Every structure is written in C-alpha cells, then in structure tokens.
Amino acid sequence: MNIEIRNAFANIPRAAWDALVGDGSAFLEWAWLASLEEAGCVGSQTGWQPHHLTLWDGPHLVGACPVYVKDHSQGEFVFDHAWAEAARRSGIRYYPKLLVGVPFTPATGTRFLTHPDSDRSRLVRIMAKALMDVCRQTGTSSAHVNFCLPDEAATLGAIGFTPRTGYQFHWTNPGWRTFDDYLAAFRSKRRGQIKRERQELAAQGVEITVDVGTDIPDILFGPMFQLYSSTIDKLYWGRQYLNLHFFELLRQRWKHRLCFILARRGGNIIAGTFNVRKNEVLCGRYWGTFEEMRFLHFNVCYYAAIEYCLREGITRFEPGAGGEFKYLRGFDASPTVSMHFLADARLASGVRNYLRQERAAVTAELMWLAEHSPIRK
C-alpha cells in the first residue's frame, strides 16, 4: 500500500476514480470534480488548492479522497469562522487548513472512497491516519471532513477527530404515487396553502417544464448559467463560485446527470433550477429568476421537483442547505455529520467543548421539528 498526493484530477485516471465512486454521490464523480478544476473554479487562485489523497496497491488505485488546502472558509457550508476568530485571538494560525469534501456542495456522501473488492474499514483507517499525517507534515492547522458517512465518522472519531452535527431539510417518499397523495398527507391548513400557491402561478400563465439528461437542449446551458448568476447578483452576501466554462464542461461530459426545471411565460424563460440526479436521489443545486413573482420559487424549486420525483420513482430529494420554509412544505429535518481534527491542543479543547453543547442543542431541535411536522405521521 502506498499513499500519494495528487495536485489535480488531471493526474488521476478517470476510470479508476469512478470505480471507487460506484453508485455513490454524483458529486464525487471525476467529471464533476475535474471540471471544477479545469474551469478555474477550484485552484490556488480561488483558495482551493487540490491536494488529493490517493491509496495505491501496486499499480491499482484502491482508495482516495478529495482534499483541498484552504486559506479561507468560503464555500464549505459547515461554518467554522468562529473557530478561526478564536484561534486569531489566541495567537494560533488557523489558515491554511485541510478540507475533505466537495467544493461548494453541501451534500452528504462518501469522503473516503474505497474499491468495492477491498476491506473498506481497513482502508478508511489507513487514509484517515494519512490525513492526520499530511496535516502535521504540511503545517496546516486542522483537517475537516464535511458531510461524511456514518462509518467514516465512527473511524475518524476513534482516532481523535471530533464530531459536529447539523441538519438539512430533505423530502423522502414513504410510498406516495401522485402529487395528490403528497398533498393528502398534510394537515389541512398547509394543504390549502400549497394549493393556493400552485393555483396563483397557473393563473398568471406560467408553464413549468422539466428537461433531463441527454435530452436537455444545448442552448439551455447559457440561460441556466445566467439564472445562477442572477441569484448571486441579488444577494449582498452572494459569491460567484462557478463560471460559464464550468457549465460548458458539464454540457460536454456530464449532461446525463442533470435535470433542468424551467418556468416560462409567453415562451420566455423567467426562472429555473439546476438539479443533479443519480439513481433514486435528486439534488437541487442552483436557482435563479429573471422576473420576481409570488410563489415562483416554491413552485419551480420544490413542487415541480417533487412531481418529477413521484413520476420517476425517485425516493429522496435533497434541495441543499438552509431554508426553513422547506419544512412547511413536507421536507423533514435530516441530520448531517462532519468530523474535525485540530492540531493545536488548546484550540482543540475549546472546539470540543463547544461542539458538545452544540450537538445537544441540535438533537433537541431535531426532536422538536419531528414532533411538529406539517406532515401527519
């Protein structure tokens, strides 16, 4: 077994990497991660220096994880800005740090990829210890593994990483076959509100369409990038992580994973959402609108996507981080886990104490949300 660091996905064989991903998260696939690098969205100029850990058995790639050296905490969705500030006040250098995860993508998935014919538990432990060694050897302050799987969290916890819990709102299908089945599950007040939101949009002559995979017309990629950019431009805290070149690369090499949901009025595109589908999971990523309209966001991002899931037999829809308004529309709070190793003992002790209290608060909030769901259980 041999650990090697690769500074670009161009230096990792695509077929070998994707063999490790298998049926796992689409965002771990070589085409998505390599396109981020090739388009310049990820790289030293953006504060995401690729430092990918690979594990080889002779000439065969048997394990890997996407690793980045970061000099900021942007685009991660597990927020550690307070830790960085605490380190600064204590005279501890926090940046650079190591991050294991998918840039700009708060979706849970495998972080320590292993070959399906290997002893996964053993390889995860080898790579986890190697990650700690890399942290010490490079002089980085810490290593963070965001949105990881339970078996990875258990292994990392056993060797000194500290867990952090959070939650997102996900839609899961308990057996509904139609949108009416989904509506019938709501308490009457919420059911009536959803009906009104859908009726108002229809009354204004808005048509919503779904284009999937290789059937997506090439001409739609330009407008979809413009929709993505429109949201960034409207938010004073918005940051444009992606560029048109990235969308073009996805058009060329990853179209089969995409699902575009677009709203039109009078034949003109007025809003849309960029989604990713793999197996029985749909992930909502980017939303934008050229025209402001009541309930347009809910209809395009959620109701049309849920209709698509019901029609296609998709059992889970993850629309991304944040947005408590999703909860009122039948998205349940689902826990997420990240794991953290901090090299400085003083900072590590303070973070452990903070996370212990945070986990208790998150657990209590998850219980409250489950008890007060607008969906009748």
NUPA-246452 format. One line per field, with one value per residue (C-alpha): residue in three letters; chain; x, y, z. Coordinates in steps of 0.5 Angstrom, whole numbers. Layout:
residuo (Ala, ...)
cadena (A, ...)
east (X, ...)
north (Y, ...)
up (Z, ...)
END
This chain:
residuo (Met, Asn, Ile, Glu, Ile, Arg, Asn, Ala, Phe, Ala, Asn, Ile, Pro, Arg, Ala, Ala, Trp, Asp, Ala, Leu, Val, Gly, Asp, Gly, Ser, Ala, Phe, Leu, Glu, Trp, Ala, Trp, Leu, Ala, Ser, Leu, Glu, Glu, Ala, Gly, Cys, Val, Gly, Ser, Gln, Thr, Gly, Trp, Gln, Pro, His, His, Leu, Thr, Leu, Trp, Asp, Gly, Pro, His, Leu, Val, Gly, Ala, Cys, Pro, Val, Tyr, Val, Lys, Asp, His, Ser, Gln, Gly, Glu, Phe, Val, Phe, Asp, His, Ala, Trp, Ala, Glu, Ala, Ala, Arg, Arg, Ser, Gly, Ile, Arg, Tyr, Tyr, Pro, Lys, Leu, Leu, Val, Gly, Val, Pro, Phe, Thr, Pro, Ala, Thr, Gly, Thr, Arg, Phe, Leu, Thr, His, Pro, Asp, Ser, Asp, Arg, Ser, Arg, Leu, Val, Arg, Ile, Met, Ala, Lys, Ala, Leu, Met, Asp, Val, Cys, Arg, Gln, Thr, Gly, Thr, Ser, Ser, Ala, His, Val, Asn, Phe, Cys, Leu, Pro, Asp, Glu, Ala, Ala, Thr, Leu, Gly, Ala, Ile, Gly, Phe, Thr, Pro, Arg, Thr, Gly, Tyr, Gln, Phe, His, Trp, Thr, Asn, Pro, Gly, Trp, Arg, Thr, Phe, Asp, Asp, Tyr, Leu, Ala, Ala, Phe, Arg, Ser, Lys, Arg, Arg, Gly, Gln, Ile, Lys, Arg, Glu, Arg, Gln, Glu, Leu, Ala, Ala, Gln, Gly, Val, Glu, Ile, Thr, Val, Asp, Val, Gly, Thr, Asp, Ile, Pro, Asp, Ile, Leu, Phe, Gly, Pro, Met, Phe, Gln, Leu, Tyr, Ser, Ser, Thr, Ile, Asp, Lys, Leu, Tyr, Trp, Gly, Arg, Gln, Tyr, Leu, Asn, Leu, His, Phe, Phe, Glu, Leu, Leu, Arg, Gln, Arg, Trp, Lys, His, Arg, Leu, Cys, Phe, Ile, Leu, Ala, Arg, Arg, Gly, Gly, Asn, Ile, Ile, Ala, Gly, Thr, Phe, Asn, Val, Arg, Lys, Asn, Glu, Val, Leu, Cys, Gly, Arg, Tyr, Trp, Gly, Thr, Phe, Glu, Glu, Met, Arg, Phe, Leu, His, Phe, Asn, Val, Cys, Tyr, Tyr, Ala, Ala, Ile, Glu, Tyr, Cys, Leu, Arg, Glu, Gly, Ile, Thr, Arg, Phe, Glu, Pro, Gly, Ala, Gly, Gly, Glu, Phe, Lys, Tyr, Leu, Arg, Gly, Phe, Asp, Ala, Ser, Pro, Thr, Val, Ser, Met, His, Phe, Leu, Ala, Asp, Ala, Arg, Leu, Ala, Ser, Gly, Val, Arg, Asn, Tyr, Leu, Arg, Gln, Glu, Arg, Ala, Ala, Val, Thr, Ala, Glu, Leu, Met, Trp, Leu, Ala, Glu, His, Ser, Pro, Ile, Arg, Lys)
cadena (A, A, A, A, A, A, A, A, A, A, A, A, A, A, A, A, A, A, A, A, A, A, A, A, A, A, A, A, A, A, A, A, A, A, A, A, A, A, A, A, A, A, A, A, A, A, A, A, A, A, A, A, A, A, A, A, A, A, A, A, A, A, A, A, A, A, A, A, A, A, A, A, A, A, A, A, A, A, A, A, A, A, A, A, A, A, A, A, A, A, A, A, A, A, A, A, A, A, A, A, A, A, A, A, A, A, A, A, A, A, A, A, A, A, A, A, A, A, A, A, A, A, A, A, A, A, A, A, A, A, A, A, A, A, A, A, A, A, A, A, A, A, A, A, A, A, A, A, A, A, A, A, A, A, A, A, A, A, A, A, A, A, A, A, A, A, A, A, A, A, A, A, A, A, A, A, A, A, A, A, A, A, A, A, A, A, A, A, A, A, A, A, A, A, A, A, A, A, A, A, A, A, A, A, A, A, A, A, A, A, A, A, A, A, A, A, A, A, A, A, A, A, A, A, A, A, A, A, A, A, A, A, A, A, A, A, A, A, A, A, A, A, A, A, A, A, A, A, A, A, A, A, A, A, A, A, A, A, A, A, A, A, A, A, A, A, A, A, A, A, A, A, A, A, A, A, A, A, A, A, A, A, A, A, A, A, A, A, A, A, A, A, A, A, A, A, A, A, A, A, A, A, A, A, A, A, A, A, A, A, A, A, A, A, A, A, A, A, A, A, A, A, A, A, A, A, A, A, A, A, A, A, A, A, A, A, A, A, A, A, A, A, A, A, A, A, A, A, A, A, A, A, A, A, A, A, A, A, A, A, A, A, A, A, A, A, A, A, A, A, A, A, A, A, A, A, A)
east (0, 3, 0, 1, -2, -4, -5, -10, -15, -12, -7, -12, -14, -22, -24, -20, -23, -30, -29, -28, -35, -39, -46, -44, -46, -46, -42, -36, -35, -29, -32, -36, -29, -24, -29, -29, -21, -21, -25, -21, -27, -22, -15, -9, -12, -19, -16, -18, -11, -12, -8, -12, -10, -10, -8, -5, -4, 2, -1, -8, -12, -16, -17, -18, -21, -22, -17, -16, -11, -16, -14, -21, -27, -32, -36, -36, -43, -40, -38, -32, -31, -32, -26, -22, -23, -22, -15, -13, -15, -10, -5, -6, -5, -12, -10, -8, -13, -14, -21, -24, -31, -34, -33, -39, -43, -47, -49, -47, -43, -37, -31, -26, -27, -25, -25, -31, -27, -23, -23, -27, -26, -18, -17, -21, -17, -11, -13, -15, -9, -5, -10, -7, 0, -1, -4, 2, 7, 5, 4, -4, -8, -13, -17, -24, -28, -35, -42, -39, -42, -43, -38, -33, -35, -34, -27, -25, -28, -24, -17, -18, -23, -29, -36, -40, -48, -52, -59, -62, -69, -70, -76, -77, -83, -86, -90, -94, -95, -98, -98, -105, -102, -97, -102, -107, -101, -101, -105, -111, -108, -102, -105, -109, -103, -100, -106, -106, -99, -100, -106, -104, -98, -102, -107, -101, -100, -93, -91, -86, -82, -77, -71, -67, -60, -58, -65, -63, -62, -55, -58, -61, -54, -52, -59, -58, -51, -55, -60, -55, -51, -58, -58, -51, -52, -58, -55, -50, -47, -47, -41, -40, -36, -38, -37, -39, -34, -36, -43, -40, -36, -42, -45, -40, -38, -44, -50, -53, -53, -57, -64, -66, -73, -75, -81, -83, -89, -90, -85, -79, -75, -77, -74, -70, -67, -61, -61, -57, -60, -57, -60, -66, -64, -65, -60, -62, -56, -58, -64, -65, -70, -71, -77, -80, -87, -90, -89, -85, -79, -83, -87, -80, -75, -80, -87, -84, -79, -83, -88, -82, -79, -86, -87, -80, -80, -74, -75, -71, -70, -64, -65, -59, -57, -62, -69, -73, -79, -78, -80, -87, -87, -86, -78, -76, -70, -65, -58, -51, -44, -38, -31, -25, -18, -15, -7, -6, -9, -11, -16, -18, -20, -24, -28, -29, -33, -37, -39, -41, -46, -48, -50, -54, -58, -58, -61, -67, -68, -69, -74, -78, -78, -80, -86, -89, -88, -94, -94, -99, -94)
north (0, 7, 14, 19, 26, 29, 36, 36, 31, 31, 27, 21, 16, 18, 10, 8, 14, 13, 5, 8, 12, 7, 8, 14, 21, 24, 30, 25, 23, 25, 29, 34, 35, 35, 40, 45, 45, 45, 51, 55, 55, 51, 52, 56, 63, 61, 59, 52, 48, 41, 36, 30, 24, 17, 10, 5, -2, -3, 0, 0, 5, 2, 9, 16, 22, 30, 34, 42, 46, 52, 59, 61, 58, 60, 55, 50, 50, 48, 54, 55, 62, 63, 58, 62, 68, 64, 62, 69, 72, 66, 68, 61, 61, 58, 58, 54, 48, 42, 40, 34, 35, 37, 45, 49, 43, 41, 34, 28, 23, 18, 22, 16, 12, 5, 0, -5, -11, -8, -8, -2, -1, -2, 3, 8, 8, 8, 14, 18, 17, 19, 25, 27, 26, 31, 36, 35, 35, 41, 45, 46, 48, 43, 37, 38, 32, 35, 32, 25, 18, 14, 9, 14, 19, 13, 11, 18, 19, 13, 16, 23, 27, 31, 30, 36, 35, 40, 38, 40, 39, 33, 30, 23, 19, 14, 11, 17, 15, 22, 29, 29, 23, 28, 34, 29, 28, 35, 38, 42, 49, 47, 43, 49, 54, 49, 49, 57, 58, 53, 56, 63, 61, 58, 64, 68, 64, 61, 54, 50, 44, 39, 37, 31, 28, 28, 31, 38, 42, 45, 52, 52, 52, 59, 62, 57, 60, 67, 65, 62, 69, 73, 70, 72, 79, 80, 78, 82, 76, 72, 69, 67, 60, 58, 61, 59, 55, 50, 50, 48, 43, 40, 40, 36, 31, 31, 32, 25, 27, 34, 36, 43, 45, 52, 57, 60, 66, 68, 63, 67, 63, 67, 62, 56, 51, 47, 39, 33, 26, 20, 13, 15, 21, 28, 34, 41, 46, 53, 57, 64, 68, 74, 76, 77, 73, 71, 63, 62, 60, 55, 52, 51, 49, 45, 43, 41, 38, 33, 32, 30, 25, 22, 21, 18, 14, 18, 17, 22, 30, 34, 41, 44, 47, 52, 54, 53, 55, 48, 45, 48, 44, 37, 37, 33, 35, 30, 30, 31, 30, 33, 31, 36, 35, 41, 40, 45, 42, 49, 50, 43, 43, 49, 47, 40, 44, 48, 42, 38, 44, 45, 37, 37, 44, 40, 34, 38, 42, 36, 32, 39, 39, 32, 33, 39, 37, 39, 32, 28, 22)
up (0, -2, -1, -6, -6, -13, -14, -20, -22, -29, -25, -23, -28, -29, -30, -23, -19, -22, -20, -13, -13, -16, -14, -9, -9, -16, -14, -12, -20, -23, -28, -23, -19, -25, -29, -22, -23, -31, -31, -25, -20, -16, -15, -12, -15, -11, -5, -6, -7, -9, -5, -6, -2, -6, -4, -9, -8, -13, -20, -17, -14, -8, -4, -5, -2, -5, -1, -1, 2, 4, 6, 8, 10, 4, 0, 5, 9, 15, 19, 23, 22, 30, 31, 26, 30, 37, 34, 32, 39, 42, 37, 33, 26, 23, 16, 12, 14, 10, 8, 5, 2, -5, -6, -6, -5, 2, 0, 4, 1, 2, 3, 4, -3, -3, -8, -8, -7, -1, 6, 7, 14, 14, 8, 11, 17, 13, 10, 16, 19, 13, 13, 20, 18, 12, 17, 21, 15, 12, 18, 17, 23, 22, 18, 17, 14, 12, 10, 11, 12, 19, 18, 16, 22, 27, 24, 25, 32, 34, 32, 35, 31, 34, 31, 29, 28, 24, 19, 13, 10, 5, 2, 2, -1, 4, -1, -5, -12, -14, -12, -9, -5, -2, -1, 3, 8, 10, 16, 13, 13, 10, 5, 3, 3, -2, -7, -7, -8, -14, -17, -17, -21, -26, -26, -29, -35, -32, -35, -32, -36, -34, -38, -36, -38, -46, -48, -45, -51, -51, -52, -45, -41, -43, -39, -34, -32, -33, -28, -23, -23, -22, -15, -14, -16, -12, -5, -2, 1, -5, -8, -15, -14, -21, -28, -35, -37, -32, -34, -41, -39, -36, -42, -46, -41, -35, -38, -37, -29, -30, -29, -31, -29, -32, -32, -38, -39, -46, -49, -45, -39, -33, -28, -27, -22, -24, -21, -21, -21, -20, -18, -13, -11, -14, -11, -12, -13, -16, -17, -21, -23, -29, -26, -19, -18, -12, -10, -16, -12, -9, -15, -19, -14, -10, -12, -20, -17, -12, -18, -22, -17, -16, -23, -24, -17, -14, -7, -4, -6, -3, -4, -1, 6, 10, 8, 14, 9, 6, 13, 12, 5, 7, 8, 14, 18, 17, 21, 18, 21, 20, 23, 26, 28, 30, 31, 37, 44, 46, 40, 40, 47, 46, 40, 43, 49, 44, 40, 46, 47, 40, 39, 45, 42, 35, 38, 42, 35, 31, 36, 36, 29, 28, 33, 30, 23, 18, 15, 19, 21)
END
